[in-house]
Amino acid sequence: MGKGNYFQPEIECASPEVIRAMQDERLRDTVRRVYDSVPYYRNLMDERGVKPSDIGGVADLHRLPFLTKDDLREAYPYGMLARPLEDCVRIQSTSGTTGKRVVAFYTQHDIDLWDECCARAIVAAGGTKKDVVHVCYGYGLFTGGPGLNGGSHKVGSLTLPMSSGNTDRQVQFLCDLEATILCCTPSYAAYLGEAVHEKGLRDKIRLKAGIFGAEAWSEEMRRDIEKSLGIKAYDIYGLTELSGPGVSFECSEQSGMHINEDHFIAEIIDPHTGEVLPDGERGELVFTSITKEAFPLIRYRTRDICVLSRKPCSCGRTHVKMSKPMGRSDDMLIVKGVNVFPSQIETVLIRHGYPANYQIVVNRVKNSDTLDVHVEMTSEMFSDSMGAVAAREKELVDALKSMLGIYANVKLVAPKSITRSEGKAVRIIDNRKLY
């Protein structure tokens, strides 16, 4: 069990009965506050014929309407505020670039609780006040940098607010300031690993752990990053709509992310029918925030596909675990009628020894979909003969056919020819959307 200023055993290791009683009380209070102060949500409840008095606790959660990102865009900018604007001290926003951006509001109390959630994640990764936490998530409107920055302060660690970009400087500070915990996207962690090795500085870094999130990554990619940087890599999950990173986090067992159940209630639903599914079933993740003051969301559909598990954890924490997101219910690729998740393709590539830098391109030619996968070779592979490269491409074609059930055209490309990402990696180019 990780120990530090923000390991709270009375909460994180509480019995299921204690957790449920806490959630019941906080849910009742949240529903009443939202109904009284947010006309948009009150209208949704009235349309469904539900009053706050109908909600006695978590068992009645299914009676409440869902919220979606479309609702938040329709209510933009102030329509979902549950506190007067003068009580709010910060705004964060999603990283999306299409349509109206989702804007989330925070009171100082909201920020304090968010920092606490991120502090728990750092402690679960072994962080203490003796650590140096190197944060190269983006700052500004994006929640990644501010969230882990605040969590590091709560723990009492020395915090490097590096933000993203300027990789040479990132590597210099990793070495010179002897950072021990790295916080960034997994694709950027892989990029930093490349840069460290190219510069011959592997023996100069002192990292012991990394906390990576904001994009999907496979177990194979985890192992690749751990080997490259000599660390233990931990997953963290969050949404701007709910607060940011720290909604859930991995412990040393690395078998799923503990959800901070004193702040969030999780459900898994059938993405097509909305039916609530039992623990262990794969479906769409839905969250209800029960401690947020300015921007509480009830039954928010994340569109992330995952599984919840309450199996006992060796770390001692009793909060429910969510699996790594296995894809999206809204933006998963459907190619020739087959559901395709980028994580499936990534798994095949890394198992065959390729770096985690690739791009998936989908086109439609004469009413038929085509799936192309561009994959960087290692420098050793790049020196192979044309015949050897063709053989490698065929090997990947066969492996992807076995994984996906459909044909994917594989093109092996030169090292570093796919644009590196210092934020979220652009994995998919779906040209069908242009037609």
Steps between C-alpha positions, in 0.01 A plus 500: 500500500639840406522739795516877505307808599200396293462134572171505692427145622178601676361588156705303246478177701147545638253214488249485212222582747674817617571606142140440393357695795729792413395487135130480587515813715711698254286395204179615671659836576638541148169418331316753717758771432505438126121490474466827691781693330541366143190561285642295212530191716172566680325492162661164418381357832150644455476349152578164656255558785766477771520720809789523748283329762491191274874448540584329826847393400712314247232234452280768341770643275361321194186713522690817416561621142838472331713799411713508184759729353227632268308615808804687626550665163135598486523653848828680416637704666314549829193278470630219725635719780375394842661789691503876436774601262663716769562183704709350217875553487610304193392377158647200316402373159515187290770457238255440216522726197162446335174669596452675831758405757381370835578750773518382862488726807663459841457653841805502724351200681474316166867566429599382847315170449646459149850554637426238766394244239819558300705482820355155566617394153854624568513323837369178342795521259739521795522878521593684820622846593852378424421460130555732206192496275560600138166606345505529122131475434376819337397786727251775421141395426596131480456331840803269488768743614299687767363173644830320558665828598245549777522138608877519527469809720254319727745216547776753568724389215732736316302578185639584156219666298667427165187487282533336157751561225870587478618142538868595531420707807280223640788254479746750648277563803429128544873451537612817678218516757487123546124467455359180649139505374401590143147616413398524132316319223626147427589591142717785625660272759597268216638800310703612802636147531619519139663838562675385817649197324604699192688743721668217693355626829322189623734469800447868590128487576368405844135432415327227700138544386283658234134604516360496149153579366288714262516239222454127458806275533548126503673268746766442236565873482521512880773236503685678220500830694602327824795338328601817317496729806569243773181587688168359614224652285163582659176587324282794603155590371286809498279731301486879498126468542548324836803700620800367306754225568462321832149362460676164521858375520710185512669361808806274513294199387445662158183301441254785453443851629341564839213748464480764773157382610463763768485754215363304202241227445574274204256296293542280194216511249411341170594784260205422276216450751624692805436196718723481809730196484642305794864521609719293271298579187659706226315818409502879503626677810264752662600731786314706757699761693380530861731761653536762225353839588516707181456238229352174631399253230250219551520184288747644252565267208876486447476286180797301632458121489629315805425252780454556875637255755470474878747216543722552808820688419838419652559870571217501754290763326134402479374749243368339182743463211441588138698336223698698250252639247470239225378747242220746450131446443487801272829519310604141468572419138242295316674366191307271267251444780768397752570690822868593504678654798844662456618319813457168318729618220751640747514167683589315181767750401680504833484121531689485172771737620390829344505837680170646619498762227250417231207646312173345390346636179147408393368585154191415297560395141201414280278455807749262662710582806877460496718477810866606478747478785822699473766368736844636575788257477784494747839614367608134482197406291553797270831355385328178384469415133180582312412132503537482877282810543232348278512183709458704817201681352335170409564368852317799646218472248443141611520586869254786464264280300508250785433771761240707313338252267547736202782589263722799580759627256828552687763748389832499684654847498834651598588568864370838624296558184172508693456831682587472867244619754566716803135481601236249398620281215304526175452130430203501261434678172148409392456652156146363471386796710596731215260347251 
